[in-house]
Amino acid sequence: MRAAWVLLPALVALSAYYVYLPLPGAVSDPWKLMLLDATFRAVQQTCHLIHYLRLSHHLIVLNYLIFTFDKLQDVSSEDIKITDAVFDGVEVRVFEPPAKGDESLKRSVVYIHGGGWALASARTSLYNNLCRIMAESLNAVVVSVEYRLVPKVCFPEQYHDALRATKHFLQPDVLAGYSVDPSRIAISGDSAGGNLAAAVCQQLSKEEDLAVRPKLQALIYPVLQAFDFNTPSYQQNMNMPVLPRYVMISYWIDYFNGNYDLAHELLVNNHTALNVGRALSFRARLNWTSLLPPSFKKSYKPVVQTTGTAAIVEQLPALLDVRAVPLLADDATLARQPRTYVLTCENDVLRDDGAMYAKRLEHAGVPVTLDHFHDCFHGCMIFTVWPTDFSAGVQTRNSYIKWLDENL
């Protein structure tokens, strides 16, 4: 009994040490975020152990655990018709609000979920709930794309899936079947889904024979570049939940089917050093010293290596492929983009990706709304369902839907 009284405080202290993480003073629901982060870290460490023992790929195990937990969630959808379909070989989930007697055609949103190109699904409760609320609030048909995931497929298959599904939906006869107004369609996505949404919009803008084009694009804390892992937001938030810098670099490596041994070289920007000739032409397109406002730059300094490792780009050519890194697109492509909404969070390594894209689009003449949240963190918009319900989630979701309602 006496040993138990000694052991219990020790376990409590160890648990508190594991959970506690210094966070910025303004971050929303800090203790809840610490608990969420501790849970993620514990699950990820377990998955990596299973990977190390060669029992299964850690991402497959992580997705299995996500879906197992998700079965505990019960999200109502009484007022929305939810159906699964296949668009040009790509699975999608379609959310349709009930028809109203006095209306003709509905507006629509093609939504591409996040998860590092490797996790989650259009069918999980978090995204099911988001798309259902969008369909209800906007009285819109929402098409949620179920693209294939890493490690079963890698770049460019996720991009091709998102593009094929979107182009199929944009066909006039398909839109007519869902009673969608072809002049009121938005392409949207969060995180890796924001990456795919931006890449899809860029490609659609180049296709001259396309009968229907999106009116808007809406990007939620999108990941848009793998050129510089030392932007101010990457430096400021390198250990910030739920997306530390090393985790984002790992997602990129997995997406490109690369080797984890390259992680440190990427972290210090050796892949885009001044002696890497293939990277030089892109450098001006991602010059954060001129693209970011002083409030984002703060006192951070650029990390530019004079001599790096050119072989990295040879091994991973997708690092400079605009289909994977939309921020590196040329000005002519950006000028063809539709009216754009970009949501960014202060406590997010990807904050500057979104801010730089917004500024480049603005310079190209595209109407842009940059919606920045000082107290929010990466991924927060889908965290609105107990037990992962955050005020930041409701705040960002409402702002996003409000913009769509006013502009779509």
C-alpha angles and dihedrals in degrees: 000000000000090000090053091055089053095044097048097061089045091054091047091050092048091048092050090049091052094047100041116092126167107248133183112272094241098052116123119251095352099186093047089050091051090053092048091049093047089052091050092049093049092049093045092050090052091049092049090051090054089048091049090052087052092236094126142332110283092231092053090051092046092052090048090054091047091054092044091054091042091062087069090062119091114192118178120232104168096136098045127069108226119193135167118226142164119241112194092329095317122111116234137174115222123205115198125183117218116276117257120216097231099046131086113187131013130218118242145208126205103208126197115194127226132230107127092286084286112067143054129019144229085253098057116106093244093060094031088057094046094050093044091053090047091052091049097043096045097032084230139140107248120200112197112198118224099201120180117266142227129288094031090053132007137196128348095023096074089052092048091049093051092046095048094048092047095047090049091053092048092061109114094233092051092049090049090052090058093040091242124160105236091212094057108058127128130195113213144164145155129240107327086006088056087053091054093044092053092046091048092050091050092052094045089053090059097052107094097188095057110124096197127037131186116263094207144013121208118192121191114204088322125198104227110159144035094185100094124027091177103066112137092264092050090051095042096046102031092130099030120129136270095019115029116186095254090054092052090050089050090053090053091050091049092047090054093041089240136151122272088222086078093061097096093045090053092046092058093041095247088144091064101037119144091260093057099097097193091058098049097080091055098048096090091053091062103037099140092183088073100028101052128071119242090254089063098038094050107162097322120131129215117259106219118162117213093206121027141149114291090182090073092069089047090054094042107028090166088075086083098032110115090212086067099030108036093178088073093061117124123256094254091059093046091051089062095056121113126245105301140212119195121186117198134179125213093222096056133097088220095056093103094047089063095040093051092048091051091051094047091049090049091051088051091055100257117140105244136184114199107196107193125187117199097195100041135095139208116293095011097128095072094047100090101109124084129290090022095043115141130178086225089061095055092042095053095039093053092049092049094049091045091056092049091048092052097044109030 
